Amino acid sequence: MDSQDSEIVWDSFERTAPYISNLSEMKRLLNDLILEVSSVADILGKLSERMNTVDVTMKTDIRILLNDLERSLRKGRHIQ
């Protein structure tokens, strides 16, 4: 993933951090995904998939981040 896409993800993480319960787990997950995928769109897909394998609290945390990333898409921030 290029630095611009990575910045988009971390900006979203920073905006949502006050609402996330499992902050360190979410940060670790994002670090892993950023290394694994090539775009923010791929992160959206991977996070959606991950919701099927985590507990309820982490599922909520992922949904909070997903909503923010999707809102960024709708507001015209370019996500490749």
Biopython code that builds the backbone (N, CA, C, O; Angstrom):
import numpy as np
from Bio.PDB.StructureBuilder import StructureBuilder

atoms = [
    (1, "MET", "N", (0.857, -1.169, 0.000)),
    (1, "MET", "CA", (0.000, 0.000, 0.000)),
    (1, "MET", "C", (0.902, 1.230, 0.000)),
    (1, "MET", "O", (1.888, 1.292, 0.734)),
    (2, "ASP", "N", (0.550, 2.200, -0.829)),
    (2, "ASP", "CA", (1.388, 3.400, -0.882)),
    (2, "ASP", "C", (1.129, 4.300, 0.323)),
    (2, "ASP", "O", (0.163, 4.115, 1.064)),
    (3, "SER", "N", (2.004, 5.264, 0.497)),
    (3, "SER", "CA", (1.945, 6.105, 1.701)),
    (3, "SER", "C", (0.682, 6.960, 1.756)),
    (3, "SER", "O", (0.183, 7.248, 2.844)),
    (4, "GLN", "N", (0.160, 7.367, 0.607)),
    (4, "GLN", "CA", (-1.063, 8.174, 0.595)),
    (4, "GLN", "C", (-2.250, 7.355, 1.117)),
    (4, "GLN", "O", (-3.031, 7.840, 1.936)),
    (5, "ASP", "N", (-2.379, 6.124, 0.644)),
    (5, "ASP", "CA", (-3.462, 5.258, 1.118)),
    (5, "ASP", "C", (-3.296, 4.941, 2.599)),
    (5, "ASP", "O", (-4.264, 4.937, 3.359)),
    (6, "SER", "N", (-2.062, 4.677, 2.993)),
    (6, "SER", "CA", (-1.781, 4.404, 4.394)),
    (6, "SER", "C", (-2.172, 5.593, 5.268)),
    (6, "SER", "O", (-2.714, 5.422, 6.360)),
    (7, "GLU", "N", (-1.894, 6.781, 4.784)),
    (7, "GLU", "CA", (-2.250, 8.001, 5.521)),
    (7, "GLU", "C", (-3.764, 8.126, 5.676)),
    (7, "GLU", "O", (-4.250, 8.546, 6.726)),
    (8, "ILE", "N", (-4.501, 7.765, 4.645)),
    (8, "ILE", "CA", (-5.969, 7.815, 4.702)),
    (8, "ILE", "C", (-6.477, 6.889, 5.803)),
    (8, "ILE", "O", (-7.358, 7.256, 6.580)),
    (9, "VAL", "N", (-5.912, 5.686, 5.859)),
    (9, "VAL", "CA", (-6.331, 4.711, 6.869)),
    (9, "VAL", "C", (-6.005, 5.219, 8.268)),
    (9, "VAL", "O", (-6.848, 5.156, 9.163)),
    (10, "TRP", "N", (-4.791, 5.720, 8.462)),
    (10, "TRP", "CA", (-4.400, 6.185, 9.799)),
    (10, "TRP", "C", (-5.148, 7.446, 10.202)),
    (10, "TRP", "O", (-5.431, 7.638, 11.385)),
    (11, "ASP", "N", (-5.475, 8.309, 9.246)),
    (11, "ASP", "CA", (-6.303, 9.478, 9.565)),
    (11, "ASP", "C", (-7.667, 9.033, 10.088)),
    (11, "ASP", "O", (-8.184, 9.582, 11.061)),
    (12, "SER", "N", (-8.231, 8.041, 9.433)),
    (12, "SER", "CA", (-9.522, 7.510, 9.860)),
    (12, "SER", "C", (-9.402, 6.872, 11.244)),
    (12, "SER", "O", (-10.278, 7.044, 12.092)),
    (13, "PHE", "N", (-8.331, 6.149, 11.462)),
    (13, "PHE", "CA", (-8.093, 5.544, 12.773)),
    (13, "PHE", "C", (-8.022, 6.622, 13.855)),
    (13, "PHE", "O", (-8.616, 6.475, 14.923)),
    (14, "GLU", "N", (-7.306, 7.689, 13.579)),
    (14, "GLU", "CA", (-7.181, 8.776, 14.563)),
    (14, "GLU", "C", (-8.526, 9.426, 14.858)),
    (14, "GLU", "O", (-8.813, 9.764, 16.007)),
    (15, "ARG", "N", (-9.356, 9.605, 13.827)),
    (15, "ARG", "CA", (-10.675, 10.202, 14.041)),
    (15, "ARG", "C", (-11.577, 9.308, 14.879)),
    (15, "ARG", "O", (-12.388, 9.794, 15.666)),
    (16, "THR", "N", (-11.431, 7.996, 14.705)),
    (16, "THR", "CA", (-12.335, 7.066, 15.391)),
    (16, "THR", "C", (-11.771, 6.530, 16.699)),
    (16, "THR", "O", (-12.506, 5.909, 17.467)),
    (17, "ALA", "N", (-10.511, 6.745, 16.973)),
    (17, "ALA", "CA", (-9.862, 6.186, 18.172)),
    (17, "ALA", "C", (-10.632, 6.450, 19.467)),
    (17, "ALA", "O", (-10.705, 5.554, 20.308)),
    (18, "PRO", "N", (-11.205, 7.632, 19.664)),
    (18, "PRO", "CA", (-11.937, 7.859, 20.927)),
    (18, "PRO", "C", (-13.146, 6.942, 21.111)),
    (18, "PRO", "O", (-13.656, 6.801, 22.223)),
    (19, "TYR", "N", (-13.603, 6.321, 20.027)),
    (19, "TYR", "CA", (-14.807, 5.488, 20.082)),
    (19, "TYR", "C", (-14.497, 3.989, 20.032)),
    (19, "TYR", "O", (-15.405, 3.161, 20.111)),
    (20, "ILE", "N", (-13.222, 3.646, 19.902)),
    (20, "ILE", "CA", (-12.812, 2.252, 19.762)),
    (20, "ILE", "C", (-12.417, 1.688, 21.126)),
    (20, "ILE", "O", (-11.635, 2.295, 21.858)),
    (21, "SER", "N", (-12.965, 0.528, 21.455)),
    (21, "SER", "CA", (-12.688, -0.109, 22.743)),
    (21, "SER", "C", (-11.362, -0.867, 22.739)),
    (21, "SER", "O", (-10.604, -0.805, 23.707)),
    (22, "ASN", "N", (-11.089, -1.569, 21.668)),
    (22, "ASN", "CA", (-9.879, -2.390, 21.560)),
    (22, "ASN", "C", (-8.828, -1.661, 20.724)),
    (22, "ASN", "O", (-8.463, -2.107, 19.636)),
    (23, "LEU", "N", (-8.359, -0.559, 21.240)),
    (23, "LEU", "CA", (-7.472, 0.319, 20.475)),
    (23, "LEU", "C", (-6.189, -0.385, 20.031)),
    (23, "LEU", "O", (-5.815, -0.295, 18.862)),
    (24, "SER", "N", (-5.525, -1.068, 20.926)),
    (24, "SER", "CA", (-4.265, -1.714, 20.546)),
    (24, "SER", "C", (-4.493, -2.870, 19.577)),
    (24, "SER", "O", (-3.688, -3.085, 18.671)),
    (25, "GLU", "N", (-5.565, -3.602, 19.756)),
    (25, "GLU", "CA", (-5.883, -4.694, 18.828)),
    (25, "GLU", "C", (-6.222, -4.140, 17.442)),
    (25, "GLU", "O", (-5.812, -4.707, 16.429)),
    (26, "MET", "N", (-6.961, -3.046, 17.398)),
    (26, "MET", "CA", (-7.310, -2.437, 16.114)),
    (26, "MET", "C", (-6.053, -1.904, 15.421)),
    (26, "MET", "O", (-5.898, -2.057, 14.209)),
    (27, "LYS", "N", (-5.176, -1.291, 16.177)),
    (27, "LYS", "CA", (-3.935, -0.764, 15.607)),
    (27, "LYS", "C", (-3.097, -1.903, 15.029)),
    (27, "LYS", "O", (-2.539, -1.774, 13.939)),
    (28, "ARG", "N", (-3.009, -3.000, 15.746)),
    (28, "ARG", "CA", (-2.265, -4.171, 15.282)),
    (28, "ARG", "C", (-2.897, -4.734, 14.003)),
    (28, "ARG", "O", (-2.187, -5.091, 13.063)),
    (29, "LEU", "N", (-4.216, -4.812, 13.974)),
    (29, "LEU", "CA", (-4.925, -5.303, 12.796)),
    (29, "LEU", "C", (-4.649, -4.414, 11.590)),
    (29, "LEU", "O", (-4.362, -4.913, 10.502)),
    (30, "LEU", "N", (-4.733, -3.106, 11.776)),
    (30, "LEU", "CA", (-4.476, -2.188, 10.667)),
    (30, "LEU", "C", (-3.041, -2.282, 10.172)),
    (30, "LEU", "O", (-2.795, -2.253, 8.966)),
    (31, "ASN", "N", (-2.095, -2.394, 11.093)),
    (31, "ASN", "CA", (-0.693, -2.567, 10.681)),
    (31, "ASN", "C", (-0.542, -3.798, 9.801)),
    (31, "ASN", "O", (0.114, -3.741, 8.761)),
    (32, "ASP", "N", (-1.139, -4.904, 10.207)),
    (32, "ASP", "CA", (-1.062, -6.146, 9.431)),
    (32, "ASP", "C", (-1.718, -5.985, 8.059)),
    (32, "ASP", "O", (-1.159, -6.404, 7.046)),
    (33, "LEU", "N", (-2.901, -5.377, 8.031)),
    (33, "LEU", "CA", (-3.622, -5.219, 6.768)),
    (33, "LEU", "C", (-2.901, -4.284, 5.807)),
    (33, "LEU", "O", (-2.878, -4.530, 4.601)),
    (34, "ILE", "N", (-2.321, -3.228, 6.327)),
    (34, "ILE", "CA", (-1.600, -2.283, 5.467)),
    (34, "ILE", "C", (-0.434, -2.977, 4.776)),
    (34, "ILE", "O", (-0.118, -2.665, 3.628)),
    (35, "LEU", "N", (0.203, -3.911, 5.462)),
    (35, "LEU", "CA", (1.299, -4.665, 4.859)),
    (35, "LEU", "C", (0.792, -5.703, 3.853)),
    (35, "LEU", "O", (1.502, -6.071, 2.918)),
    (36, "GLU", "N", (-0.418, -6.159, 4.054)),
    (36, "GLU", "CA", (-0.982, -7.256, 3.268)),
    (36, "GLU", "C", (-1.672, -6.806, 1.973)),
    (36, "GLU", "O", (-1.629, -7.525, 0.975)),
    (37, "VAL", "N", (-2.297, -5.646, 1.979)),
    (37, "VAL", "CA", (-3.135, -5.237, 0.848)),
    (37, "VAL", "C", (-2.498, -4.092, 0.071)),
    (37, "VAL", "O", (-1.494, -3.516, 0.490)),
    (38, "SER", "N", (-3.115, -3.770, -1.089)),
    (38, "SER", "CA", (-2.530, -2.739, -1.941)),
    (38, "SER", "C", (-3.328, -1.445, -2.002)),
    (38, "SER", "O", (-2.869, -0.469, -2.595)),
    (39, "SER", "N", (-4.524, -1.416, -1.396)),
    (39, "SER", "CA", (-5.327, -0.187, -1.475)),
    (39, "SER", "C", (-6.274, -0.077, -0.278)),
    (39, "SER", "O", (-6.481, -1.037, 0.464)),
    (40, "VAL", "N", (-6.829, 1.096, -0.117)),
    (40, "VAL", "CA", (-7.811, 1.315, 0.946)),
    (40, "VAL", "C", (-9.069, 0.489, 0.667)),
    (40, "VAL", "O", (-9.697, -0.023, 1.594)),
    (41, "ALA", "N", (-9.430, 0.363, -0.598)),
    (41, "ALA", "CA", (-10.593, -0.462, -0.947)),
    (41, "ALA", "C", (-10.385, -1.898, -0.476)),
    (41, "ALA", "O", (-11.321, -2.538, 0.005)),
    (42, "ASP", "N", (-9.160, -2.404, -0.614)),
    (42, "ASP", "CA", (-8.857, -3.753, -0.131)),
    (42, "ASP", "C", (-8.992, -3.831, 1.390)),
    (42, "ASP", "O", (-9.459, -4.836, 1.927)),
    (43, "ILE", "N", (-8.587, -2.780, 2.071)),
    (43, "ILE", "CA", (-8.725, -2.747, 3.542)),
    (43, "ILE", "C", (-10.201, -2.818, 3.917)),
    (43, "ILE", "O", (-10.570, -3.533, 4.849)),
    (44, "LEU", "N", (-11.042, -2.087, 3.204)),
    (44, "LEU", "CA", (-12.477, -2.137, 3.481)),
    (44, "LEU", "C", (-12.985, -3.573, 3.381)),
    (44, "LEU", "O", (-13.720, -4.043, 4.250)),
    (45, "GLY", "N", (-12.586, -4.261, 2.320)),
    (45, "GLY", "CA", (-13.008, -5.646, 2.132)),
    (45, "GLY", "C", (-12.491, -6.565, 3.217)),
    (45, "GLY", "O", (-13.241, -7.390, 3.739)),
    (46, "LYS", "N", (-11.222, -6.436, 3.563)),
    (46, "LYS", "CA", (-10.623, -7.286, 4.590)),
    (46, "LYS", "C", (-11.245, -7.037, 5.958)),
    (46, "LYS", "O", (-11.476, -7.977, 6.720)),
    (47, "LEU", "N", (-11.516, -5.773, 6.269)),
    (47, "LEU", "CA", (-12.162, -5.467, 7.548)),
    (47, "LEU", "C", (-13.567, -6.058, 7.602)),
    (47, "LEU", "O", (-13.983, -6.586, 8.634)),
    (48, "SER", "N", (-14.296, -5.971, 6.494)),
    (48, "SER", "CA", (-15.640, -6.563, 6.448)),
    (48, "SER", "C", (-15.570, -8.067, 6.661)),
    (48, "SER", "O", (-16.384, -8.629, 7.394)),
    (49, "GLU", "N", (-14.605, -8.721, 6.027)),
    (49, "GLU", "CA", (-14.430, -10.162, 6.210)),
    (49, "GLU", "C", (-14.087, -10.487, 7.663)),
    (49, "GLU", "O", (-14.599, -11.452, 8.230)),
    (50, "ARG", "N", (-13.229, -9.683, 8.250)),
    (50, "ARG", "CA", (-12.758, -9.931, 9.616)),
    (50, "ARG", "C", (-13.898, -9.854, 10.618)),
    (50, "ARG", "O", (-13.836, -10.480, 11.676)),
    (51, "MET", "N", (-14.939, -9.092, 10.299)),
    (51, "MET", "CA", (-16.073, -8.954, 11.224)),
    (51, "MET", "C", (-16.728, -10.300, 11.516)),
    (51, "MET", "O", (-17.380, -10.463, 12.548)),
    (52, "ASN", "N", (-16.558, -11.266, 10.611)),
    (52, "ASN", "CA", (-17.166, -12.588, 10.798)),
    (52, "ASN", "C", (-16.409, -13.469, 11.772)),
    (52, "ASN", "O", (-16.910, -14.520, 12.171)),
    (53, "THR", "N", (-15.199, -13.056, 12.165)),
    (53, "THR", "CA", (-14.358, -13.933, 12.976)),
    (53, "THR", "C", (-13.974, -13.349, 14.336)),
    (53, "THR", "O", (-13.162, -13.932, 15.055)),
    (54, "VAL", "N", (-14.545, -12.217, 14.686)),
    (54, "VAL", "CA", (-14.146, -11.547, 15.928)),
    (54, "VAL", "C", (-15.327, -11.447, 16.892)),
    (54, "VAL", "O", (-16.475, -11.697, 16.525)),
    (55, "ASP", "N", (-15.015, -11.075, 18.129)),
    (55, "ASP", "CA", (-16.073, -10.930, 19.132)),
    (55, "ASP", "C", (-16.894, -9.665, 18.877)),
    (55, "ASP", "O", (-16.544, -8.839, 18.034)),
    (56, "VAL", "N", (-17.964, -9.536, 19.604)),
    (56, "VAL", "CA", (-18.922, -8.451, 19.391)),
    (56, "VAL", "C", (-18.280, -7.070, 19.563)),
    (56, "VAL", "O", (-18.559, -6.157, 18.785)),
    (57, "THR", "N", (-17.440, -6.915, 20.560)),
    (57, "THR", "CA", (-16.816, -5.610, 20.801)),
    (57, "THR", "C", (-15.900, -5.221, 19.644)),
    (57, "THR", "O", (-15.933, -4.084, 19.173)),
    (58, "MET", "N", (-15.089, -6.164, 19.194)),
    (58, "MET", "CA", (-14.185, -5.874, 18.071)),
    (58, "MET", "C", (-14.987, -5.646, 16.790)),
    (58, "MET", "O", (-14.609, -4.823, 15.956)),
    (59, "LYS", "N", (-16.079, -6.362, 16.638)),
    (59, "LYS", "CA", (-16.948, -6.177, 15.477)),
    (59, "LYS", "C", (-17.477, -4.737, 15.451)),
    (59, "LYS", "O", (-17.531, -4.106, 14.395)),
    (60, "THR", "N", (-17.861, -4.232, 16.613)),
    (60, "THR", "CA", (-18.329, -2.846, 16.707)),
    (60, "THR", "C", (-17.206, -1.874, 16.370)),
    (60, "THR", "O", (-17.414, -0.901, 15.646)),
    (61, "ASP", "N", (-16.021, -2.141, 16.894)),
    (61, "ASP", "CA", (-14.871, -1.280, 16.595)),
    (61, "ASP", "C", (-14.576, -1.243, 15.098)),
    (61, "ASP", "O", (-14.320, -0.178, 14.536)),
    (62, "ILE", "N", (-14.613, -2.405, 14.459)),
    (62, "ILE", "CA", (-14.372, -2.462, 13.008)),
    (62, "ILE", "C", (-15.454, -1.681, 12.269)),
    (62, "ILE", "O", (-15.158, -0.955, 11.320)),
    (63, "ARG", "N", (-16.696, -1.825, 12.696)),
    (63, "ARG", "CA", (-17.805, -1.115, 12.037)),
    (63, "ARG", "C", (-17.617, 0.396, 12.158)),
    (63, "ARG", "O", (-17.889, 1.126, 11.204)),
    (64, "ILE", "N", (-17.163, 0.868, 13.296)),
    (64, "ILE", "CA", (-16.910, 2.302, 13.497)),
    (64, "ILE", "C", (-15.862, 2.787, 12.496)),
    (64, "ILE", "O", (-16.042, 3.821, 11.852)),
    (65, "LEU", "N", (-14.774, 2.041, 12.371)),
    (65, "LEU", "CA", (-13.719, 2.422, 11.427)),
    (65, "LEU", "C", (-14.205, 2.324, 9.989)),
    (65, "LEU", "O", (-13.938, 3.217, 9.185)),
    (66, "LEU", "N", (-14.911, 1.258, 9.656)),
    (66, "LEU", "CA", (-15.450, 1.105, 8.302)),
    (66, "LEU", "C", (-16.362, 2.270, 7.929)),
    (66, "LEU", "O", (-16.276, 2.807, 6.825)),
    (67, "ASN", "N", (-17.224, 2.651, 8.846)),
    (67, "ASN", "CA", (-18.131, 3.774, 8.575)),
    (67, "ASN", "C", (-17.355, 5.041, 8.261)),
    (67, "ASN", "O", (-17.720, 5.781, 7.347)),
    (68, "ASP", "N", (-16.290, 5.300, 9.010)),
    (68, "ASP", "CA", (-15.493, 6.492, 8.763)),
    (68, "ASP", "C", (-14.785, 6.413, 7.411)),
    (68, "ASP", "O", (-14.760, 7.396, 6.670)),
    (69, "LEU", "N", (-14.214, 5.262, 7.086)),
    (69, "LEU", "CA", (-13.546, 5.108, 5.791)),
    (69, "LEU", "C", (-14.546, 5.249, 4.636)),
    (69, "LEU", "O", (-14.249, 5.886, 3.625)),
    (70, "GLU", "N", (-15.716, 4.657, 4.794)),
    (70, "GLU", "CA", (-16.744, 4.775, 3.752)),
    (70, "GLU", "C", (-17.234, 6.212, 3.609)),
    (70, "GLU", "O", (-17.511, 6.665, 2.498)),
    (71, "ARG", "N", (-17.341, 6.916, 4.702)),
    (71, "ARG", "CA", (-17.735, 8.326, 4.670)),
    (71, "ARG", "C", (-16.681, 9.134, 3.902)),
    (71, "ARG", "O", (-17.012, 10.057, 3.158)),
    (72, "SER", "N", (-15.433, 8.778, 4.089)),
    (72, "SER", "CA", (-14.355, 9.437, 3.347)),
    (72, "SER", "C", (-14.535, 9.237, 1.844)),
    (72, "SER", "O", (-14.301, 10.155, 1.057)),
    (73, "LEU", "N", (-14.945, 8.055, 1.458)),
    (73, "LEU", "CA", (-15.218, 7.785, 0.033)),
    (73, "LEU", "C", (-16.332, 8.680, -0.503)),
    (73, "LEU", "O", (-16.219, 9.271, -1.577)),
    (74, "ARG", "N", (-17.407, 8.760, 0.273)),
    (74, "ARG", "CA", (-18.550, 9.562, -0.164)),
    (74, "ARG", "C", (-18.225, 11.053, -0.223)),
    (74, "ARG", "O", (-18.789, 11.777, -1.043)),
    (75, "LYS", "N", (-17.332, 11.507, 0.628)),
    (75, "LYS", "CA", (-16.974, 12.926, 0.647)),
    (75, "LYS", "C", (-15.968, 13.282, -0.443)),
    (75, "LYS", "O", (-15.550, 14.433, -0.569)),
    (76, "GLY", "N", (-15.589, 12.284, -1.221)),
    (76, "GLY", "CA", (-14.723, 12.553, -2.359)),
    (76, "GLY", "C", (-13.251, 12.423, -2.090)),
    (76, "GLY", "O", (-12.436, 12.767, -2.946)),
    (77, "ARG", "N", (-12.888, 11.936, -0.924)),
    (77, "ARG", "CA", (-11.468, 11.663, -0.722)),
    (77, "ARG", "C", (-11.152, 10.463, -1.606)),
    (77, "ARG", "O", (-11.895, 9.481, -1.625)),
    (78, "HIS", "N", (-10.080, 10.548, -2.313)),
    (78, "HIS", "CA", (-9.756, 9.511, -3.291)),
    (78, "HIS", "C", (-9.149, 8.296, -2.626)),
    (78, "HIS", "O", (-8.093, 8.363, -1.997)),
    (79, "ILE", "N", (-9.840, 7.192, -2.781)),
    (79, "ILE", "CA", (-9.352, 5.914, -2.284)),
    (79, "ILE", "C", (-9.186, 4.993, -3.478)),
    (79, "ILE", "O", (-10.155, 4.689, -4.174)),
    (80, "GLN", "N", (-7.997, 4.562, -3.708)),
    (80, "GLN", "CA", (-7.675, 3.727, -4.861)),
    (80, "GLN", "C", (-8.030, 2.290, -4.584)),
    (80, "GLN", "O", (-7.832, 1.429, -5.441)),
]
sb = StructureBuilder()
sb.init_structure("model")
sb.init_model(0)
sb.init_chain("A")
sb.init_seg("    ")
for serial, (resi, resn, name, xyz) in enumerate(atoms, 1):
    if name == "N":
        sb.init_residue(resn, " ", resi, " ")
    sb.init_atom(name, np.array(xyz, "f"), 0.0, 1.0, " ", f" {name:<3s}", serial, name[0])
structure = sb.get_structure()
